Amino acid sequence: MDLRKTFNSDEYNYDKSRPDYPKELFYDIFDYVKLSGNSNVLEIGIGTGQATLPFLNKGCNVTAVELGDKLSRYCAQKFSYFDKFNIINSDFIEADLPEKSFDLIYSATAFHWIPKHDGYAKIKSLLKPDGAVALFWNHPFVSNASDETNLASMAVYKKYRPNDKTPAEFDLSKYQEQINELKQYGFTNIKSKVYKRIRRLTSEEYISLIKTYSDHNALPEKVRKTFEKDMKKAIDDVGGVINIYDTIDLYLGGIHYEHRVQKSNP
């Protein structure tokens, strides 16, 4: 089963349940790469557009590439009132895109699905000489041993996935790995930042959220149904709300930063 395609099963719930990203993250991107109404921006794996609106509101020409046909149609309708929005239903590696034409290429919790070598090579071929890449992820954590609501959810996960390791919260070793990866593939002037937040979801909202996860949707239907029932009861038994501890990590890089500095400081 191609887990990438499980996101395409219920675009309406995906849009309702998936979180957006902190405003500060977009401020940091806009501080790194100056965008205007003439800028061309490419989004890899738009999903239902949780990270798209800030770039459209900037007036940028936004092209999105999305593998899921339902997600693509949904976004085409969702952002139809923006004249500068275009979506391509395709695998990113196979998408027919003009070389050296984008000021910024970004991907929100999606780039890990793309083969690294091919993905980075294509990004570099599509960026303008002074272009930049922005990769960011949201890592939800619900295994906080000091949180009663997390302990309740952990018991259900252990029941249905007894062989799984207890998830670890995002740590700085993974953060450094991504920085090193960008360096390895030839990106320069790398900037990075981590943001933290806590989301509080009702039991129903949490069930809707986990229905958007690829590993959950890969479970047999009967197992999924009983898992969701038990999870809802576990959360309701501790007050009906679960705390989700999010870590959002952002990585920025350029391909010819030295040239960009010379141009901006003659």
MARZA-274273 format. One record per residue (C-alpha): residue number from 1; residue in one letter; y negated, z, x negated. Coordinates in steps of 0.5 Angstrom, whole numbers, plus 500, padded with zeros to 3 digits. Example, Ala and Ser with C-alpha at 12.3 -4.5 7.8 and 13.67 -1.06 7.14 Angstrom:
<nodes>
@num->1; residuo->A; Y->509; Z->516; X->475
@num->2; residuo->S; Y->502; Z->514; X->473
</nodes>
This chain:
<nodes>
@num->1; residuo->M; Y->500; Z->500; X->500
@num->2; residuo->D; Y->493; Z->498; X->497
@num->3; residuo->L; Y->489; Z->505; X->499
@num->4; residuo->R; Y->483; Z->501; X->498
@num->5; residuo->K; Y->484; Z->498; X->505
@num->6; residuo->T; Y->485; Z->505; X->508
@num->7; residuo->F; Y->478; Z->506; X->509
@num->8; residuo->N; Y->477; Z->499; X->513
@num->9; residuo->S; Y->481; Z->503; X->519
@num->10; residuo->D; Y->476; Z->506; X->523
@num->11; residuo->E; Y->469; Z->504; X->521
@num->12; residuo->Y; Y->465; Z->508; X->526
@num->13; residuo->N; Y->468; Z->515; X->524
@num->14; residuo->Y; Y->467; Z->513; X->517
@num->15; residuo->D; Y->460; Z->512; X->518
@num->16; residuo->K; Y->459; Z->518; X->522
@num->17; residuo->S; Y->463; Z->523; X->517
@num->18; residuo->R; Y->462; Z->521; X->510
@num->19; residuo->P; Y->456; Z->525; X->507
@num->20; residuo->D; Y->450; Z->521; X->504
@num->21; residuo->Y; Y->447; Z->523; X->497
@num->22; residuo->P; Y->441; Z->528; X->495
@num->23; residuo->K; Y->434; Z->525; X->495
@num->24; residuo->E; Y->433; Z->527; X->488
@num->25; residuo->L; Y->439; Z->522; X->486
@num->26; residuo->F; Y->435; Z->516; X->488
@num->27; residuo->Y; Y->428; Z->519; X->485
@num->28; residuo->D; Y->432; Z->519; X->479
@num->29; residuo->I; Y->434; Z->512; X->479
@num->30; residuo->F; Y->428; Z->510; X->481
@num->31; residuo->D; Y->425; Z->513; X->475
@num->32; residuo->Y; Y->430; Z->510; X->471
@num->33; residuo->V; Y->429; Z->503; X->473
@num->34; residuo->K; Y->422; Z->501; X->476
@num->35; residuo->L; Y->424; Z->497; X->483
@num->36; residuo->S; Y->419; Z->493; X->487
@num->37; residuo->G; Y->420; Z->488; X->493
@num->38; residuo->N; Y->421; Z->483; X->488
@num->39; residuo->S; Y->427; Z->487; X->485
@num->40; residuo->N; Y->435; Z->484; X->486
@num->41; residuo->V; Y->440; Z->490; X->487
@num->42; residuo->L; Y->447; Z->489; X->488
@num->43; residuo->E; Y->451; Z->495; X->491
@num->44; residuo->I; Y->459; Z->495; X->489
@num->45; residuo->G; Y->463; Z->498; X->495
@num->46; residuo->I; Y->458; Z->499; X->501
@num->47; residuo->G; Y->463; Z->503; X->505
@num->48; residuo->T; Y->458; Z->504; X->511
@num->49; residuo->G; Y->452; Z->504; X->507
@num->50; residuo->Q; Y->451; Z->512; X->506
@num->51; residuo->A; Y->447; Z->510; X->499
@num->52; residuo->T; Y->444; Z->503; X->502
@num->53; residuo->L; Y->438; Z->505; X->506
@num->54; residuo->P; Y->433; Z->508; X->500
@num->55; residuo->F; Y->434; Z->501; X->496
@num->56; residuo->L; Y->432; Z->497; X->503
@num->57; residuo->N; Y->426; Z->502; X->504
@num->58; residuo->K; Y->424; Z->500; X->497
@num->59; residuo->G; Y->423; Z->493; X->500
@num->60; residuo->C; Y->429; Z->491; X->495
@num->61; residuo->N; Y->433; Z->485; X->496
@num->62; residuo->V; Y->440; Z->488; X->497
@num->63; residuo->T; Y->446; Z->484; X->496
@num->64; residuo->A; Y->453; Z->489; X->498
@num->65; residuo->V; Y->460; Z->487; X->496
@num->66; residuo->E; Y->465; Z->490; X->501
@num->67; residuo->L; Y->473; Z->489; X->501
@num->68; residuo->G; Y->474; Z->491; X->508
@num->69; residuo->D; Y->472; Z->486; X->513
@num->70; residuo->K; Y->471; Z->491; X->519
@num->71; residuo->L; Y->466; Z->495; X->514
@num->72; residuo->S; Y->463; Z->489; X->512
@num->73; residuo->R; Y->461; Z->487; X->519
@num->74; residuo->Y; Y->459; Z->494; X->521
@num->75; residuo->C; Y->454; Z->494; X->515
@num->76; residuo->A; Y->452; Z->487; X->517
@num->77; residuo->Q; Y->450; Z->490; X->524
@num->78; residuo->K; Y->447; Z->496; X->522
@num->79; residuo->F; Y->442; Z->493; X->517
@num->80; residuo->S; Y->441; Z->487; X->521
@num->81; residuo->Y; Y->434; Z->489; X->522
@num->82; residuo->F; Y->433; Z->488; X->514
@num->83; residuo->D; Y->431; Z->481; X->512
@num->84; residuo->K; Y->433; Z->483; X->505
@num->85; residuo->F; Y->440; Z->485; X->506
@num->86; residuo->N; Y->446; Z->481; X->505
@num->87; residuo->I; Y->453; Z->483; X->505
@num->88; residuo->I; Y->459; Z->479; X->502
@num->89; residuo->N; Y->466; Z->481; X->504
@num->90; residuo->S; Y->470; Z->480; X->498
@num->91; residuo->D; Y->473; Z->484; X->492
@num->92; residuo->F; Y->468; Z->485; X->487
@num->93; residuo->I; Y->471; Z->482; X->481
@num->94; residuo->E; Y->473; Z->476; X->485
@num->95; residuo->A; Y->466; Z->475; X->489
@num->96; residuo->D; Y->462; Z->469; X->487
@num->97; residuo->L; Y->455; Z->472; X->485
@num->98; residuo->P; Y->450; Z->469; X->480
@num->99; residuo->E; Y->450; Z->471; X->473
@num->100; residuo->K; Y->444; Z->475; X->470
@num->101; residuo->S; Y->440; Z->476; X->477
@num->102; residuo->F; Y->440; Z->483; X->478
@num->103; residuo->D; Y->435; Z->488; X->476
@num->104; residuo->L; Y->440; Z->494; X->478
@num->105; residuo->I; Y->447; Z->494; X->480
@num->106; residuo->Y; Y->450; Z->501; X->483
@num->107; residuo->S; Y->456; Z->504; X->486
@num->108; residuo->A; Y->457; Z->510; X->490
@num->109; residuo->T; Y->464; Z->513; X->490
@num->110; residuo->A; Y->467; Z->507; X->489
@num->111; residuo->F; Y->467; Z->504; X->482
@num->112; residuo->H; Y->474; Z->508; X->480
@num->113; residuo->W; Y->477; Z->503; X->485
@num->114; residuo->I; Y->476; Z->497; X->480
@num->115; residuo->P; Y->479; Z->496; X->474
@num->116; residuo->K; Y->475; Z->498; X->468
@num->117; residuo->H; Y->475; Z->493; X->463
@num->118; residuo->D; Y->474; Z->487; X->468
@num->119; residuo->G; Y->469; Z->491; X->472
@num->120; residuo->Y; Y->464; Z->493; X->467
@num->121; residuo->A; Y->464; Z->486; X->464
@num->122; residuo->K; Y->462; Z->483; X->471
@num->123; residuo->I; Y->457; Z->488; X->471
@num->124; residuo->K; Y->454; Z->486; X->464
@num->125; residuo->S; Y->454; Z->479; X->466
@num->126; residuo->L; Y->451; Z->480; X->473
@num->127; residuo->L; Y->445; Z->484; X->470
@num->128; residuo->K; Y->438; Z->481; X->468
@num->129; residuo->P; Y->437; Z->483; X->460
@num->130; residuo->D; Y->433; Z->489; X->462
@num->131; residuo->G; Y->437; Z->491; X->468
@num->132; residuo->A; Y->441; Z->497; X->469
@num->133; residuo->V; Y->447; Z->500; X->472
@num->134; residuo->A; Y->447; Z->507; X->476
@num->135; residuo->L; Y->454; Z->510; X->478
@num->136; residuo->F; Y->455; Z->516; X->482
@num->137; residuo->W; Y->460; Z->520; X->486
@num->138; residuo->N; Y->461; Z->526; X->491
@num->139; residuo->H; Y->466; Z->530; X->489
@num->140; residuo->P; Y->468; Z->535; X->495
@num->141; residuo->F; Y->471; Z->542; X->493
@num->142; residuo->V; Y->475; Z->546; X->498
@num->143; residuo->S; Y->479; Z->550; X->494
@num->144; residuo->N; Y->474; Z->556; X->492
@num->145; residuo->A; Y->479; Z->562; X->492
@num->146; residuo->S; Y->473; Z->567; X->494
@num->147; residuo->D; Y->471; Z->563; X->500
@num->148; residuo->E; Y->475; Z->565; X->506
@num->149; residuo->T; Y->474; Z->558; X->510
@num->150; residuo->N; Y->477; Z->555; X->503
@num->151; residuo->L; Y->483; Z->560; X->503
@num->152; residuo->A; Y->485; Z->558; X->510
@num->153; residuo->S; Y->485; Z->550; X->509
@num->154; residuo->M; Y->488; Z->551; X->502
@num->155; residuo->A; Y->494; Z->554; X->506
@num->156; residuo->V; Y->495; Z->548; X->510
@num->157; residuo->Y; Y->495; Z->543; X->504
@num->158; residuo->K; Y->500; Z->548; X->501
@num->159; residuo->K; Y->504; Z->547; X->507
@num->160; residuo->Y; Y->504; Z->540; X->507
@num->161; residuo->R; Y->503; Z->538; X->500
@num->162; residuo->P; Y->507; Z->543; X->497
@num->163; residuo->N; Y->508; Z->539; X->490
@num->164; residuo->D; Y->500; Z->538; X->489
@num->165; residuo->K; Y->497; Z->542; X->484
@num->166; residuo->T; Y->491; Z->546; X->487
@num->167; residuo->P; Y->485; Z->542; X->486
@num->168; residuo->A; Y->480; Z->543; X->481
@num->169; residuo->E; Y->472; Z->543; X->481
@num->170; residuo->F; Y->469; Z->538; X->478
@num->171; residuo->D; Y->468; Z->540; X->471
@num->172; residuo->L; Y->463; Z->538; X->465
@num->173; residuo->S; Y->469; Z->535; X->461
@num->174; residuo->K; Y->470; Z->529; X->466
@num->175; residuo->Y; Y->462; Z->529; X->466
@num->176; residuo->Q; Y->462; Z->527; X->459
@num->177; residuo->E; Y->468; Z->522; X->459
@num->178; residuo->Q; Y->464; Z->518; X->464
@num->179; residuo->I; Y->458; Z->518; X->459
@num->180; residuo->N; Y->463; Z->516; X->453
@num->181; residuo->E; Y->466; Z->510; X->458
@num->182; residuo->L; Y->459; Z->507; X->459
@num->183; residuo->K; Y->458; Z->508; X->451
@num->184; residuo->Q; Y->465; Z->505; X->450
@num->185; residuo->Y; Y->463; Z->499; X->454
@num->186; residuo->G; Y->456; Z->497; X->451
@num->187; residuo->F; Y->451; Z->501; X->455
@num->188; residuo->T; Y->445; Z->504; X->452
@num->189; residuo->N; Y->440; Z->509; X->454
@num->190; residuo->I; Y->445; Z->513; X->458
@num->191; residuo->K; Y->442; Z->518; X->463
@num->192; residuo->S; Y->446; Z->523; X->467
@num->193; residuo->K; Y->445; Z->529; X->472
@num->194; residuo->V; Y->449; Z->533; X->476
@num->195; residuo->Y; Y->447; Z->535; X->483
@num->196; residuo->K; Y->450; Z->541; X->487
@num->197; residuo->R; Y->450; Z->543; X->495
@num->198; residuo->I; Y->454; Z->546; X->500
@num->199; residuo->R; Y->456; Z->543; X->507
@num->200; residuo->R; Y->458; Z->547; X->513
@num->201; residuo->L; Y->462; Z->543; X->517
@num->202; residuo->T; Y->466; Z->545; X->524
@num->203; residuo->S; Y->473; Z->544; X->524
@num->204; residuo->E; Y->472; Z->538; X->528
@num->205; residuo->E; Y->468; Z->535; X->523
@num->206; residuo->Y; Y->472; Z->537; X->518
@num->207; residuo->I; Y->478; Z->533; X->521
@num->208; residuo->S; Y->474; Z->527; X->522
@num->209; residuo->L; Y->472; Z->527; X->515
@num->210; residuo->I; Y->479; Z->528; X->512
@num->211; residuo->K; Y->481; Z->522; X->517
@num->212; residuo->T; Y->477; Z->518; X->512
@num->213; residuo->Y; Y->480; Z->520; X->506
@num->214; residuo->S; Y->485; Z->514; X->503
@num->215; residuo->D; Y->491; Z->519; X->501
@num->216; residuo->H; Y->491; Z->522; X->508
@num->217; residuo->N; Y->491; Z->516; X->512
@num->218; residuo->A; Y->497; Z->514; X->507
@num->219; residuo->L; Y->501; Z->519; X->510
@num->220; residuo->P; Y->506; Z->518; X->516
@num->221; residuo->E; Y->503; Z->518; X->523
@num->222; residuo->K; Y->507; Z->524; X->525
@num->223; residuo->V; Y->505; Z->528; X->519
@num->224; residuo->R; Y->498; Z->526; X->520
@num->225; residuo->K; Y->497; Z->529; X->527
@num->226; residuo->T; Y->501; Z->536; X->525
@num->227; residuo->F; Y->497; Z->537; X->519
@num->228; residuo->E; Y->490; Z->535; X->523
@num->229; residuo->K; Y->492; Z->540; X->528
@num->230; residuo->D; Y->494; Z->546; X->524
@num->231; residuo->M; Y->488; Z->545; X->519
@num->232; residuo->K; Y->483; Z->545; X->526
@num->233; residuo->K; Y->487; Z->552; X->528
@num->234; residuo->A; Y->486; Z->555; X->521
@num->235; residuo->I; Y->479; Z->553; X->521
@num->236; residuo->D; Y->478; Z->556; X->528
@num->237; residuo->D; Y->481; Z->562; X->526
@num->238; residuo->V; Y->476; Z->564; X->521
@num->239; residuo->G; Y->470; Z->562; X->525
@num->240; residuo->G; Y->471; Z->555; X->526
@num->241; residuo->V; Y->467; Z->553; X->520
@num->242; residuo->I; Y->469; Z->550; X->513
@num->243; residuo->N; Y->464; Z->550; X->507
@num->244; residuo->I; Y->465; Z->544; X->502
@num->245; residuo->Y; Y->462; Z->545; X->495
@num->246; residuo->D; Y->460; Z->538; X->493
@num->247; residuo->T; Y->458; Z->536; X->486
@num->248; residuo->I; Y->455; Z->529; X->485
@num->249; residuo->D; Y->454; Z->526; X->478
@num->250; residuo->L; Y->450; Z->520; X->477
@num->251; residuo->Y; Y->450; Z->516; X->471
@num->252; residuo->L; Y->445; Z->511; X->469
@num->253; residuo->G; Y->445; Z->506; X->463
@num->254; residuo->G; Y->442; Z->499; X->461
@num->255; residuo->I; Y->444; Z->493; X->457
@num->256; residuo->H; Y->438; Z->492; X->453
@num->257; residuo->Y; Y->434; Z->498; X->453
@num->258; residuo->E; Y->431; Z->497; X->446
@num->259; residuo->H; Y->428; Z->490; X->449
@num->260; residuo->R; Y->425; Z->494; X->455
@num->261; residuo->V; Y->422; Z->499; X->451
@num->262; residuo->Q; Y->418; Z->494; X->447
@num->263; residuo->K; Y->416; Z->490; X->453
@num->264; residuo->S; Y->413; Z->496; X->457
@num->265; residuo->N; Y->410; Z->499; X->450
@num->266; residuo->P; Y->407; Z->492; X->447
</nodes>
